[in-house]
Amino acid sequence: MTYYVPRANVLSSYLWDTTLADRGDAAACVKAGYRYLHGVAAKRDERKAAEYFRKAGPRVPSAVAWLCFMEVACRKKPFPAS
């Protein structure tokens, strides 16, 4: 089943998450990082995503997991041949 979420709700949620993230809320940092990583309600920006995930810090396991994912999946250079 697919649910329709009005674009206005997505944008207001994005603005609220980034506002809280800029104030230091760790959960909002993870949400904002996810939104930037996947281009939800904002233009895709890997640098900003990593910035928000780092801001959440090592105290939030999901932020650390997303940073590890980005290190592997978003790598621009191929892995060296073994």
mmCIF file of the N, C-alpha and C atoms, coordinates in Angstrom:
data_MODEL
# 
_entry.id   MODEL 
# 
loop_
_atom_site.group_PDB 
_atom_site.id 
_atom_site.type_symbol 
_atom_site.label_atom_id 
_atom_site.label_alt_id 
_atom_site.label_comp_id 
_atom_site.label_asym_id 
_atom_site.label_entity_id 
_atom_site.label_seq_id 
_atom_site.pdbx_PDB_ins_code 
_atom_site.Cartn_x 
_atom_site.Cartn_y 
_atom_site.Cartn_z 
_atom_site.occupancy 
_atom_site.B_iso_or_equiv 
_atom_site.pdbx_formal_charge 
_atom_site.auth_seq_id 
_atom_site.auth_comp_id 
_atom_site.auth_asym_id 
_atom_site.auth_atom_id 
_atom_site.pdbx_PDB_model_num 
ATOM 1   N N  . MET A 1 1  ? 0.837  -1.163 0.000  1.00 0.00 ? 1  MET A N  1 
ATOM 2   C CA . MET A 1 1  ? 0.000  0.000  0.000  1.00 0.00 ? 1  MET A CA 1 
ATOM 3   C C  . MET A 1 1  ? 0.888  1.235  0.000  1.00 0.00 ? 1  MET A C  1 
ATOM 4   N N  . THR A 1 2  ? 0.547  2.172  -0.827 1.00 0.00 ? 2  THR A N  1 
ATOM 5   C CA . THR A 1 2  ? 1.298  3.410  -0.930 1.00 0.00 ? 2  THR A CA 1 
ATOM 6   C C  . THR A 1 2  ? 0.509  4.535  -0.271 1.00 0.00 ? 2  THR A C  1 
ATOM 7   N N  . TYR A 1 3  ? 1.195  5.317  0.521  1.00 0.00 ? 3  TYR A N  1 
ATOM 8   C CA . TYR A 1 3  ? 0.559  6.442  1.187  1.00 0.00 ? 3  TYR A CA 1 
ATOM 9   C C  . TYR A 1 3  ? 1.014  7.728  0.528  1.00 0.00 ? 3  TYR A C  1 
ATOM 10  N N  . TYR A 1 4  ? 0.097  8.636  0.378  1.00 0.00 ? 4  TYR A N  1 
ATOM 11  C CA . TYR A 1 4  ? 0.407  9.945  -0.188 1.00 0.00 ? 4  TYR A CA 1 
ATOM 12  C C  . TYR A 1 4  ? 0.700  10.909 0.947  1.00 0.00 ? 4  TYR A C  1 
ATOM 13  N N  . VAL A 1 5  ? 1.848  11.538 0.864  1.00 0.00 ? 5  VAL A N  1 
ATOM 14  C CA . VAL A 1 5  ? 2.204  12.563 1.848  1.00 0.00 ? 5  VAL A CA 1 
ATOM 15  C C  . VAL A 1 5  ? 2.325  13.877 1.094  1.00 0.00 ? 5  VAL A C  1 
ATOM 16  N N  . PRO A 1 6  ? 1.497  14.858 1.428  1.00 0.00 ? 6  PRO A N  1 
ATOM 17  C CA . PRO A 1 6  ? 1.567  16.139 0.721  1.00 0.00 ? 6  PRO A CA 1 
ATOM 18  C C  . PRO A 1 6  ? 2.961  16.756 0.807  1.00 0.00 ? 6  PRO A C  1 
ATOM 19  N N  . ARG A 1 7  ? 3.406  17.322 -0.288 1.00 0.00 ? 7  ARG A N  1 
ATOM 20  C CA . ARG A 1 7  ? 4.747  17.909 -0.358 1.00 0.00 ? 7  ARG A CA 1 
ATOM 21  C C  . ARG A 1 7  ? 4.935  18.975 0.719  1.00 0.00 ? 7  ARG A C  1 
ATOM 22  N N  . ALA A 1 8  ? 3.907  19.720 1.025  1.00 0.00 ? 8  ALA A N  1 
ATOM 23  C CA . ALA A 1 8  ? 4.031  20.759 2.063  1.00 0.00 ? 8  ALA A CA 1 
ATOM 24  C C  . ALA A 1 8  ? 4.405  20.141 3.405  1.00 0.00 ? 8  ALA A C  1 
ATOM 25  N N  . ASN A 1 9  ? 3.859  18.973 3.710  1.00 0.00 ? 9  ASN A N  1 
ATOM 26  C CA . ASN A 1 9  ? 4.202  18.309 4.972  1.00 0.00 ? 9  ASN A CA 1 
ATOM 27  C C  . ASN A 1 9  ? 5.650  17.855 4.977  1.00 0.00 ? 9  ASN A C  1 
ATOM 28  N N  . VAL A 1 10 ? 6.125  17.357 3.844  1.00 0.00 ? 10 VAL A N  1 
ATOM 29  C CA . VAL A 1 10 ? 7.522  16.911 3.749  1.00 0.00 ? 10 VAL A CA 1 
ATOM 30  C C  . VAL A 1 10 ? 8.460  18.094 3.928  1.00 0.00 ? 10 VAL A C  1 
ATOM 31  N N  . LEU A 1 11 ? 8.147  19.217 3.288  1.00 0.00 ? 11 LEU A N  1 
ATOM 32  C CA . LEU A 1 11 ? 9.002  20.400 3.401  1.00 0.00 ? 11 LEU A CA 1 
ATOM 33  C C  . LEU A 1 11 ? 8.998  20.975 4.811  1.00 0.00 ? 11 LEU A C  1 
ATOM 34  N N  . SER A 1 12 ? 7.840  21.035 5.437  1.00 0.00 ? 12 SER A N  1 
ATOM 35  C CA . SER A 1 12 ? 7.807  21.594 6.789  1.00 0.00 ? 12 SER A CA 1 
ATOM 36  C C  . SER A 1 12 ? 8.523  20.668 7.771  1.00 0.00 ? 12 SER A C  1 
ATOM 37  N N  . SER A 1 13 ? 8.406  19.359 7.549  1.00 0.00 ? 13 SER A N  1 
ATOM 38  C CA . SER A 1 13 ? 9.117  18.400 8.396  1.00 0.00 ? 13 SER A CA 1 
ATOM 39  C C  . SER A 1 13 ? 10.624 18.550 8.207  1.00 0.00 ? 13 SER A C  1 
ATOM 40  N N  . TYR A 1 14 ? 11.043 18.744 6.961  1.00 0.00 ? 14 TYR A N  1 
ATOM 41  C CA . TYR A 1 14 ? 12.465 18.950 6.659  1.00 0.00 ? 14 TYR A CA 1 
ATOM 42  C C  . TYR A 1 14 ? 12.986 20.198 7.361  1.00 0.00 ? 14 TYR A C  1 
ATOM 43  N N  . LEU A 1 15 ? 12.237 21.282 7.276  1.00 0.00 ? 15 LEU A N  1 
ATOM 44  C CA . LEU A 1 15 ? 12.673 22.526 7.922  1.00 0.00 ? 15 LEU A CA 1 
ATOM 45  C C  . LEU A 1 15 ? 12.747 22.368 9.433  1.00 0.00 ? 15 LEU A C  1 
ATOM 46  N N  . TRP A 1 16 ? 11.779 21.656 10.006 1.00 0.00 ? 16 TRP A N  1 
ATOM 47  C CA . TRP A 1 16 ? 11.778 21.435 11.445 1.00 0.00 ? 16 TRP A CA 1 
ATOM 48  C C  . TRP A 1 16 ? 12.984 20.586 11.854 1.00 0.00 ? 16 TRP A C  1 
ATOM 49  N N  . ASP A 1 17 ? 13.266 19.521 11.082 1.00 0.00 ? 17 ASP A N  1 
ATOM 50  C CA . ASP A 1 17 ? 14.412 18.662 11.396 1.00 0.00 ? 17 ASP A CA 1 
ATOM 51  C C  . ASP A 1 17 ? 15.725 19.424 11.315 1.00 0.00 ? 17 ASP A C  1 
ATOM 52  N N  . THR A 1 18 ? 15.891 20.235 10.283 1.00 0.00 ? 18 THR A N  1 
ATOM 53  C CA . THR A 1 18 ? 17.149 20.982 10.161 1.00 0.00 ? 18 THR A CA 1 
ATOM 54  C C  . THR A 1 18 ? 17.277 22.038 11.253 1.00 0.00 ? 18 THR A C  1 
ATOM 55  N N  . THR A 1 19 ? 16.156 22.629 11.653 1.00 0.00 ? 19 THR A N  1 
ATOM 56  C CA . THR A 1 19 ? 16.189 23.611 12.748 1.00 0.00 ? 19 THR A CA 1 
ATOM 57  C C  . THR A 1 19 ? 16.636 22.936 14.045 1.00 0.00 ? 19 THR A C  1 
ATOM 58  N N  . LEU A 1 20 ? 16.031 21.796 14.352 1.00 0.00 ? 20 LEU A N  1 
ATOM 59  C CA . LEU A 1 20 ? 16.419 21.071 15.570 1.00 0.00 ? 20 LEU A CA 1 
ATOM 60  C C  . LEU A 1 20 ? 17.859 20.563 15.480 1.00 0.00 ? 20 LEU A C  1 
ATOM 61  N N  . ALA A 1 21 ? 18.251 20.106 14.299 1.00 0.00 ? 21 ALA A N  1 
ATOM 62  C CA . ALA A 1 21 ? 19.621 19.603 14.121 1.00 0.00 ? 21 ALA A CA 1 
ATOM 63  C C  . ALA A 1 21 ? 20.636 20.714 14.350 1.00 0.00 ? 21 ALA A C  1 
ATOM 64  N N  . ASP A 1 22 ? 20.327 21.899 13.863 1.00 0.00 ? 22 ASP A N  1 
ATOM 65  C CA . ASP A 1 22 ? 21.241 23.025 14.074 1.00 0.00 ? 22 ASP A CA 1 
ATOM 66  C C  . ASP A 1 22 ? 21.321 23.427 15.544 1.00 0.00 ? 22 ASP A C  1 
ATOM 67  N N  . ARG A 1 23 ? 20.316 23.061 16.324 1.00 0.00 ? 23 ARG A N  1 
ATOM 68  C CA . ARG A 1 23 ? 20.329 23.320 17.765 1.00 0.00 ? 23 ARG A CA 1 
ATOM 69  C C  . ARG A 1 23 ? 21.011 22.195 18.539 1.00 0.00 ? 23 ARG A C  1 
ATOM 70  N N  . GLY A 1 24 ? 21.387 21.115 17.823 1.00 0.00 ? 24 GLY A N  1 
ATOM 71  C CA . GLY A 1 24 ? 22.135 20.044 18.475 1.00 0.00 ? 24 GLY A CA 1 
ATOM 72  C C  . GLY A 1 24 ? 21.349 18.786 18.795 1.00 0.00 ? 24 GLY A C  1 
ATOM 73  N N  . ASP A 1 25 ? 20.106 18.681 18.343 1.00 0.00 ? 25 ASP A N  1 
ATOM 74  C CA . ASP A 1 25 ? 19.302 17.482 18.593 1.00 0.00 ? 25 ASP A CA 1 
ATOM 75  C C  . ASP A 1 25 ? 19.844 16.326 17.747 1.00 0.00 ? 25 ASP A C  1 
ATOM 76  N N  . ALA A 1 26 ? 20.287 15.252 18.411 1.00 0.00 ? 26 ALA A N  1 
ATOM 77  C CA . ALA A 1 26 ? 20.953 14.149 17.721 1.00 0.00 ? 26 ALA A CA 1 
ATOM 78  C C  . ALA A 1 26 ? 20.018 13.407 16.772 1.00 0.00 ? 26 ALA A C  1 
ATOM 79  N N  . ALA A 1 27 ? 18.793 13.145 17.192 1.00 0.00 ? 27 ALA A N  1 
ATOM 80  C CA . ALA A 1 27 ? 17.840 12.435 16.323 1.00 0.00 ? 27 ALA A CA 1 
ATOM 81  C C  . ALA A 1 27 ? 17.522 13.258 15.084 1.00 0.00 ? 27 ALA A C  1 
ATOM 82  N N  . ALA A 1 28 ? 17.374 14.557 15.252 1.00 0.00 ? 28 ALA A N  1 
ATOM 83  C CA . ALA A 1 28 ? 17.106 15.433 14.110 1.00 0.00 ? 28 ALA A CA 1 
ATOM 84  C C  . ALA A 1 28 ? 18.306 15.488 13.175 1.00 0.00 ? 28 ALA A C  1 
ATOM 85  N N  . CYS A 1 29 ? 19.513 15.382 13.729 1.00 0.00 ? 29 CYS A N  1 
ATOM 86  C CA . CYS A 1 29 ? 20.714 15.346 12.887 1.00 0.00 ? 29 CYS A CA 1 
ATOM 87  C C  . CYS A 1 29 ? 20.704 14.123 11.979 1.00 0.00 ? 29 CYS A C  1 
ATOM 88  N N  . VAL A 1 30 ? 20.295 12.981 12.528 1.00 0.00 ? 30 VAL A N  1 
ATOM 89  C CA . VAL A 1 30 ? 20.231 11.761 11.720 1.00 0.00 ? 30 VAL A CA 1 
ATOM 90  C C  . VAL A 1 30 ? 19.165 11.905 10.638 1.00 0.00 ? 30 VAL A C  1 
ATOM 91  N N  . LYS A 1 31 ? 18.007 12.451 10.993 1.00 0.00 ? 31 LYS A N  1 
ATOM 92  C CA . LYS A 1 31 ? 16.941 12.646 10.011 1.00 0.00 ? 31 LYS A CA 1 
ATOM 93  C C  . LYS A 1 31 ? 17.377 13.598 8.904  1.00 0.00 ? 31 LYS A C  1 
ATOM 94  N N  . ALA A 1 32 ? 18.007 14.706 9.278  1.00 0.00 ? 32 ALA A N  1 
ATOM 95  C CA . ALA A 1 32 ? 18.459 15.679 8.282  1.00 0.00 ? 32 ALA A CA 1 
ATOM 96  C C  . ALA A 1 32 ? 19.540 15.068 7.388  1.00 0.00 ? 32 ALA A C  1 
ATOM 97  N N  . GLY A 1 33 ? 20.449 14.315 7.988  1.00 0.00 ? 33 GLY A N  1 
ATOM 98  C CA . GLY A 1 33 ? 21.481 13.647 7.195  1.00 0.00 ? 33 GLY A CA 1 
ATOM 99  C C  . GLY A 1 33 ? 20.882 12.670 6.206  1.00 0.00 ? 33 GLY A C  1 
ATOM 100 N N  . TYR A 1 34 ? 19.882 11.908 6.642  1.00 0.00 ? 34 TYR A N  1 
ATOM 101 C CA . TYR A 1 34 ? 19.202 10.962 5.756  1.00 0.00 ? 34 TYR A CA 1 
ATOM 102 C C  . TYR A 1 34 ? 18.530 11.702 4.610  1.00 0.00 ? 34 TYR A C  1 
ATOM 103 N N  . ARG A 1 35 ? 17.875 12.811 4.916  1.00 0.00 ? 35 ARG A N  1 
ATOM 104 C CA . ARG A 1 35 ? 17.194 13.586 3.878  1.00 0.00 ? 35 ARG A CA 1 
ATOM 105 C C  . ARG A 1 35 ? 18.189 14.111 2.842  1.00 0.00 ? 35 ARG A C  1 
ATOM 106 N N  . TYR A 1 36 ? 19.343 14.586 3.278  1.00 0.00 ? 36 TYR A N  1 
ATOM 107 C CA . TYR A 1 36 ? 20.343 15.060 2.326  1.00 0.00 ? 36 TYR A CA 1 
ATOM 108 C C  . TYR A 1 36 ? 20.981 13.913 1.552  1.00 0.00 ? 36 TYR A C  1 
ATOM 109 N N  . LEU A 1 37 ? 21.181 12.793 2.193  1.00 0.00 ? 37 LEU A N  1 
ATOM 110 C CA . LEU A 1 37 ? 21.796 11.648 1.520  1.00 0.00 ? 37 LEU A CA 1 
ATOM 111 C C  . LEU A 1 37 ? 20.907 11.109 0.408  1.00 0.00 ? 37 LEU A C  1 
ATOM 112 N N  . HIS A 1 38 ? 19.607 11.077 0.636  1.00 0.00 ? 38 HIS A N  1 
ATOM 113 C CA . HIS A 1 38 ? 18.677 10.493 -0.330 1.00 0.00 ? 38 HIS A CA 1 
ATOM 114 C C  . HIS A 1 38 ? 17.898 11.514 -1.144 1.00 0.00 ? 38 HIS A C  1 
ATOM 115 N N  . GLY A 1 39 ? 18.117 12.792 -0.904 1.00 0.00 ? 39 GLY A N  1 
ATOM 116 C CA . GLY A 1 39 ? 17.437 13.819 -1.687 1.00 0.00 ? 39 GLY A CA 1 
ATOM 117 C C  . GLY A 1 39 ? 15.955 13.955 -1.381 1.00 0.00 ? 39 GLY A C  1 
ATOM 118 N N  . VAL A 1 40 ? 15.571 13.730 -0.134 1.00 0.00 ? 40 VAL A N  1 
ATOM 119 C CA . VAL A 1 40 ? 14.172 13.863 0.270  1.00 0.00 ? 40 VAL A CA 1 
ATOM 120 C C  . VAL A 1 40 ? 13.965 15.291 0.767  1.00 0.00 ? 40 VAL A C  1 
ATOM 121 N N  . ALA A 1 41 ? 13.167 16.060 0.054  1.00 0.00 ? 41 ALA A N  1 
ATOM 122 C CA . ALA A 1 41 ? 12.824 17.448 0.416  1.00 0.00 ? 41 ALA A CA 1 
ATOM 123 C C  . ALA A 1 41 ? 14.005 18.403 0.313  1.00 0.00 ? 41 ALA A C  1 
ATOM 124 N N  . ALA A 1 42 ? 15.110 17.927 -0.160 1.00 0.00 ? 42 ALA A N  1 
ATOM 125 C CA . ALA A 1 42 ? 16.283 18.786 -0.367 1.00 0.00 ? 42 ALA A CA 1 
ATOM 126 C C  . ALA A 1 42 ? 17.100 18.178 -1.503 1.00 0.00 ? 42 ALA A C  1 
ATOM 127 N N  . LYS A 1 43 ? 17.937 18.986 -2.109 1.00 0.00 ? 43 LYS A N  1 
ATOM 128 C CA . LYS A 1 43 ? 18.804 18.460 -3.150 1.00 0.00 ? 43 LYS A CA 1 
ATOM 129 C C  . LYS A 1 43 ? 19.807 17.501 -2.519 1.00 0.00 ? 43 LYS A C  1 
ATOM 130 N N  . ARG A 1 44 ? 20.099 16.400 -3.205 1.00 0.00 ? 44 ARG A N  1 
ATOM 131 C CA . ARG A 1 44 ? 21.037 15.417 -2.670 1.00 0.00 ? 44 ARG A CA 1 
ATOM 132 C C  . ARG A 1 44 ? 22.416 16.054 -2.488 1.00 0.00 ? 44 ARG A C  1 
ATOM 133 N N  . ASP A 1 45 ? 22.947 15.943 -1.292 1.00 0.00 ? 45 ASP A N  1 
ATOM 134 C CA . ASP A 1 45 ? 24.230 16.542 -0.968 1.00 0.00 ? 45 ASP A CA 1 
ATOM 135 C C  . ASP A 1 45 ? 24.934 15.646 0.048  1.00 0.00 ? 45 ASP A C  1 
ATOM 136 N N  . GLU A 1 46 ? 25.894 14.868 -0.430 1.00 0.00 ? 46 GLU A N  1 
ATOM 137 C CA . GLU A 1 46 ? 26.592 13.913 0.434  1.00 0.00 ? 46 GLU A CA 1 
ATOM 138 C C  . GLU A 1 46 ? 27.419 14.602 1.511  1.00 0.00 ? 46 GLU A C  1 
ATOM 139 N N  . ARG A 1 47 ? 27.980 15.745 1.198  1.00 0.00 ? 47 ARG A N  1 
ATOM 140 C CA . ARG A 1 47 ? 28.794 16.463 2.194  1.00 0.00 ? 47 ARG A CA 1 
ATOM 141 C C  . ARG A 1 47 ? 27.936 16.940 3.372  1.00 0.00 ? 47 ARG A C  1 
ATOM 142 N N  . LYS A 1 48 ? 26.763 17.513 3.048  1.00 0.00 ? 48 LYS A N  1 
ATOM 143 C CA . LYS A 1 48 ? 25.892 17.966 4.129  1.00 0.00 ? 48 LYS A CA 1 
ATOM 144 C C  . LYS A 1 48 ? 25.365 16.784 4.930  1.00 0.00 ? 48 LYS A C  1 
ATOM 145 N N  . ALA A 1 49 ? 25.081 15.685 4.241  1.00 0.00 ? 49 ALA A N  1 
ATOM 146 C CA . ALA A 1 49 ? 24.612 14.484 4.944  1.00 0.00 ? 49 ALA A CA 1 
ATOM 147 C C  . ALA A 1 49 ? 25.668 14.028 5.936  1.00 0.00 ? 49 ALA A C  1 
ATOM 148 N N  . ALA A 1 50 ? 26.909 13.934 5.489  1.00 0.00 ? 50 ALA A N  1 
ATOM 149 C CA . ALA A 1 50 ? 27.989 13.506 6.384  1.00 0.00 ? 50 ALA A CA 1 
ATOM 150 C C  . ALA A 1 50 ? 28.171 14.492 7.531  1.00 0.00 ? 50 ALA A C  1 
ATOM 151 N N  . GLU A 1 51 ? 28.007 15.771 7.242  1.00 0.00 ? 51 GLU A N  1 
ATOM 152 C CA . GLU A 1 51 ? 28.131 16.792 8.291  1.00 0.00 ? 51 GLU A CA 1 
ATOM 153 C C  . GLU A 1 51 ? 27.083 16.580 9.391  1.00 0.00 ? 51 GLU A C  1 
ATOM 154 N N  . TYR A 1 52 ? 25.846 16.320 8.978  1.00 0.00 ? 52 TYR A N  1 
ATOM 155 C CA . TYR A 1 52 ? 24.791 16.087 9.972  1.00 0.00 ? 52 TYR A CA 1 
ATOM 156 C C  . TYR A 1 52 ? 25.015 14.785 10.721 1.00 0.00 ? 52 TYR A C  1 
ATOM 157 N N  . PHE A 1 53 ? 25.450 13.725 10.031 1.00 0.00 ? 53 PHE A N  1 
ATOM 158 C CA . PHE A 1 53 ? 25.713 12.463 10.719 1.00 0.00 ? 53 PHE A CA 1 
ATOM 159 C C  . PHE A 1 53 ? 26.849 12.618 11.726 1.00 0.00 ? 53 PHE A C  1 
ATOM 160 N N  . ARG A 1 54 ? 27.887 13.364 11.366 1.00 0.00 ? 54 ARG A N  1 
ATOM 161 C CA . ARG A 1 54 ? 29.003 13.599 12.307 1.00 0.00 ? 54 ARG A CA 1 
ATOM 162 C C  . ARG A 1 54 ? 28.551 14.439 13.493 1.00 0.00 ? 54 ARG A C  1 
ATOM 163 N N  . LYS A 1 55 ? 27.640 15.366 13.226 1.00 0.00 ? 55 LYS A N  1 
ATOM 164 C CA . LYS A 1 55 ? 27.133 16.224 14.299 1.00 0.00 ? 55 LYS A CA 1 
ATOM 165 C C  . LYS A 1 55 ? 26.378 15.390 15.339 1.00 0.00 ? 55 LYS A C  1 
ATOM 166 N N  . ALA A 1 56 ? 25.694 14.335 14.886 1.00 0.00 ? 56 ALA A N  1 
ATOM 167 C CA . ALA A 1 56 ? 24.996 13.446 15.825 1.00 0.00 ? 56 ALA A CA 1 
ATOM 168 C C  . ALA A 1 56 ? 25.999 12.724 16.699 1.00 0.00 ? 56 ALA A C  1 
ATOM 169 N N  . GLY A 1 57 ? 27.175 12.500 16.184 1.00 0.00 ? 57 GLY A N  1 
ATOM 170 C CA . GLY A 1 57 ? 28.274 11.964 16.969 1.00 0.00 ? 57 GLY A CA 1 
ATOM 171 C C  . GLY A 1 57 ? 28.223 10.471 17.217 1.00 0.00 ? 57 GLY A C  1 
ATOM 172 N N  . PRO A 1 58 ? 29.229 9.985  17.899 1.00 0.00 ? 58 PRO A N  1 
ATOM 173 C CA . PRO A 1 58 ? 29.324 8.543  18.154 1.00 0.00 ? 58 PRO A CA 1 
ATOM 174 C C  . PRO A 1 58 ? 28.307 8.025  19.157 1.00 0.00 ? 58 PRO A C  1 
ATOM 175 N N  . ARG A 1 59 ? 27.562 8.911  19.796 1.00 0.00 ? 59 ARG A N  1 
ATOM 176 C CA . ARG A 1 59 ? 26.571 8.471  20.786 1.00 0.00 ? 59 ARG A CA 1 
ATOM 177 C C  . ARG A 1 59 ? 25.300 7.931  20.129 1.00 0.00 ? 59 ARG A C  1 
ATOM 178 N N  . VAL A 1 60 ? 25.178 8.109  18.805 1.00 0.00 ? 60 VAL A N  1 
ATOM 179 C CA . VAL A 1 60 ? 23.994 7.637  18.080 1.00 0.00 ? 60 VAL A CA 1 
ATOM 180 C C  . VAL A 1 60 ? 24.437 6.565  17.092 1.00 0.00 ? 60 VAL A C  1 
ATOM 181 N N  . PRO A 1 61 ? 24.151 5.301  17.381 1.00 0.00 ? 61 PRO A N  1 
ATOM 182 C CA . PRO A 1 61 ? 24.617 4.208  16.520 1.00 0.00 ? 61 PRO A CA 1 
ATOM 183 C C  . PRO A 1 61 ? 24.156 4.315  15.071 1.00 0.00 ? 61 PRO A C  1 
ATOM 184 N N  . SER A 1 62 ? 22.947 4.822  14.844 1.00 0.00 ? 62 SER A N  1 
ATOM 185 C CA . SER A 1 62 ? 22.479 4.911  13.457 1.00 0.00 ? 62 SER A CA 1 
ATOM 186 C C  . SER A 1 62 ? 23.281 5.935  12.654 1.00 0.00 ? 62 SER A C  1 
ATOM 187 N N  . ALA A 1 63 ? 23.732 7.000  13.295 1.00 0.00 ? 63 ALA A N  1 
ATOM 188 C CA . ALA A 1 63 ? 24.559 7.987  12.591 1.00 0.00 ? 63 ALA A CA 1 
ATOM 189 C C  . ALA A 1 63 ? 25.892 7.372  12.196 1.00 0.00 ? 63 ALA A C  1 
ATOM 190 N N  . VAL A 1 64 ? 26.474 6.601  13.084 1.00 0.00 ? 64 VAL A N  1 
ATOM 191 C CA . VAL A 1 64 ? 27.739 5.923  12.786 1.00 0.00 ? 64 VAL A CA 1 
ATOM 192 C C  . VAL A 1 64 ? 27.538 4.935  11.643 1.00 0.00 ? 64 VAL A C  1 
ATOM 193 N N  . ALA A 1 65 ? 26.411 4.212  11.665 1.00 0.00 ? 65 ALA A N  1 
ATOM 194 C CA . ALA A 1 65 ? 26.129 3.247  10.597 1.00 0.00 ? 65 ALA A CA 1 
ATOM 195 C C  . ALA A 1 65 ? 25.973 3.945  9.251  1.00 0.00 ? 65 ALA A C  1 
ATOM 196 N N  . TRP A 1 66 ? 25.284 5.082  9.226  1.00 0.00 ? 66 TRP A N  1 
ATOM 197 C CA . TRP A 1 66 ? 25.128 5.811  7.967  1.00 0.00 ? 66 TRP A CA 1 
ATOM 198 C C  . TRP A 1 66 ? 26.471 6.345  7.467  1.00 0.00 ? 66 TRP A C  1 
ATOM 199 N N  . LEU A 1 67 ? 27.328 6.787  8.361  1.00 0.00 ? 67 LEU A N  1 
ATOM 200 C CA . LEU A 1 67 ? 28.657 7.247  7.931  1.00 0.00 ? 67 LEU A CA 1 
ATOM 201 C C  . LEU A 1 67 ? 29.458 6.098  7.334  1.00 0.00 ? 67 LEU A C  1 
ATOM 202 N N  . CYS A 1 68 ? 29.370 4.922  7.940  1.00 0.00 ? 68 CYS A N  1 
ATOM 203 C CA . CYS A 1 68 ? 30.065 3.746  7.389  1.00 0.00 ? 68 CYS A CA 1 
ATOM 204 C C  . CYS A 1 68 ? 29.490 3.374  6.031  1.00 0.00 ? 68 CYS A C  1 
ATOM 205 N N  . PHE A 1 69 ? 28.169 3.442  5.898  1.00 0.00 ? 69 PHE A N  1 
ATOM 206 C CA . PHE A 1 69 ? 27.529 3.168  4.619  1.00 0.00 ? 69 PHE A CA 1 
ATOM 207 C C  . PHE A 1 69 ? 28.024 4.127  3.556  1.00 0.00 ? 69 PHE A C  1 
ATOM 208 N N  . MET A 1 70 ? 28.098 5.405  3.910  1.00 0.00 ? 70 MET A N  1 
ATOM 209 C CA . MET A 1 70 ? 28.555 6.407  2.948  1.00 0.00 ? 70 MET A CA 1 
ATOM 210 C C  . MET A 1 70 ? 30.000 6.163  2.539  1.00 0.00 ? 70 MET A C  1 
ATOM 211 N N  . GLU A 1 71 ? 30.807 5.725  3.479  1.00 0.00 ? 71 GLU A N  1 
ATOM 212 C CA . GLU A 1 71 ? 32.212 5.453  3.182  1.00 0.00 ? 71 GLU A CA 1 
ATOM 213 C C  . GLU A 1 71 ? 32.339 4.373  2.114  1.00 0.00 ? 71 GLU A C  1 
ATOM 214 N N  . VAL A 1 72 ? 31.467 3.381  2.175  1.00 0.00 ? 72 VAL A N  1 
ATOM 215 C CA . VAL A 1 72 ? 31.545 2.269  1.229  1.00 0.00 ? 72 VAL A CA 1 
ATOM 216 C C  . VAL A 1 72 ? 30.757 2.557  -0.042 1.00 0.00 ? 72 VAL A C  1 
ATOM 217 N N  . ALA A 1 73 ? 29.503 2.956  0.095  1.00 0.00 ? 73 ALA A N  1 
ATOM 218 C CA . ALA A 1 73 ? 28.614 3.080  -1.056 1.00 0.00 ? 73 ALA A CA 1 
ATOM 219 C C  . ALA A 1 73 ? 28.807 4.365  -1.852 1.00 0.00 ? 73 ALA A C  1 
ATOM 220 N N  . CYS A 1 74 ? 29.210 5.429  -1.208 1.00 0.00 ? 74 CYS A N  1 
ATOM 221 C CA . CYS A 1 74 ? 29.319 6.710  -1.885 1.00 0.00 ? 74 CYS A CA 1 
ATOM 222 C C  . CYS A 1 74 ? 30.738 7.041  -2.314 1.00 0.00 ? 74 CYS A C  1 
ATOM 223 N N  . ARG A 1 75 ? 31.592 6.067  -2.199 1.00 0.00 ? 75 ARG A N  1 
ATOM 224 C CA . ARG A 1 75 ? 32.986 6.275  -2.557 1.00 0.00 ? 75 ARG A CA 1 
ATOM 225 C C  . ARG A 1 75 ? 33.104 6.576  -4.042 1.00 0.00 ? 75 ARG A C  1 
ATOM 226 N N  . LYS A 1 76 ? 33.856 7.580  -4.402 1.00 0.00 ? 76 LYS A N  1 
ATOM 227 C CA . LYS A 1 76 ? 34.002 7.975  -5.799 1.00 0.00 ? 76 LYS A CA 1 
ATOM 228 C C  . LYS A 1 76 ? 35.040 7.132  -6.531 1.00 0.00 ? 76 LYS A C  1 
ATOM 229 N N  . LYS A 1 77 ? 36.059 6.697  -5.816 1.00 0.00 ? 77 LYS A N  1 
ATOM 230 C CA . LYS A 1 77 ? 37.119 5.897  -6.423 1.00 0.00 ? 77 LYS A CA 1 
ATOM 231 C C  . LYS A 1 77 ? 36.826 4.412  -6.201 1.00 0.00 ? 77 LYS A C  1 
ATOM 232 N N  . PRO A 1 78 ? 37.124 3.581  -7.189 1.00 0.00 ? 78 PRO A N  1 
ATOM 233 C CA . PRO A 1 78 ? 36.917 2.147  -6.966 1.00 0.00 ? 78 PRO A CA 1 
ATOM 234 C C  . PRO A 1 78 ? 37.909 1.604  -5.951 1.00 0.00 ? 78 PRO A C  1 
ATOM 235 N N  . PHE A 1 79 ? 37.536 0.503  -5.322 1.00 0.00 ? 79 PHE A N  1 
ATOM 236 C CA . PHE A 1 79 ? 38.431 -0.132 -4.374 1.00 0.00 ? 79 PHE A CA 1 
ATOM 237 C C  . PHE A 1 79 ? 39.657 -0.665 -5.133 1.00 0.00 ? 79 PHE A C  1 
ATOM 238 N N  . PRO A 1 80 ? 40.840 -0.643 -4.505 1.00 0.00 ? 80 PRO A N  1 
ATOM 239 C CA . PRO A 1 80 ? 42.028 -1.161 -5.195 1.00 0.00 ? 80 PRO A CA 1 
ATOM 240 C C  . PRO A 1 80 ? 41.908 -2.676 -5.409 1.00 0.00 ? 80 PRO A C  1 
ATOM 241 N N  . ALA A 1 81 ? 42.454 -3.137 -6.513 1.00 0.00 ? 81 ALA A N  1 
ATOM 242 C CA . ALA A 1 81 ? 42.421 -4.569 -6.818 1.00 0.00 ? 81 ALA A CA 1 
ATOM 243 C C  . ALA A 1 81 ? 43.276 -5.322 -5.822 1.00 0.00 ? 81 ALA A C  1 
ATOM 244 N N  . SER A 1 82 ? 42.828 -6.518 -5.449 1.00 0.00 ? 82 SER A N  1 
ATOM 245 C CA . SER A 1 82 ? 43.590 -7.289 -4.469 1.00 0.00 ? 82 SER A CA 1 
ATOM 246 C C  . SER A 1 82 ? 44.541 -8.250 -5.138 1.00 0.00 ? 82 SER A C  1 
# 
